[in-house]
């Protein structure tokens, strides 16, 4: 029960944090084309933007791991 709640919080919170990191980058550089063409390695983030980005991605990965654990239990 609690893991399901934590999973939802981590996934949606992680997605929000990830989008905030992209908004920080877009606000600083005004380079929206790099955000649309995300498969090309053209985004040059600052250390702070990169760390926020990785925290968001980590939160989403942990949420997926919790979902798999809930499935197997």
Buried (B, 14 or more C-beta within 10 A) or exposed (E): EEEEEEBEEBBEBBBEBBEBBBEBBBEEBEEEEBBEEEEEEEBEBEEEBBEBBBBBBBBBEBBEEBBEEEEEE
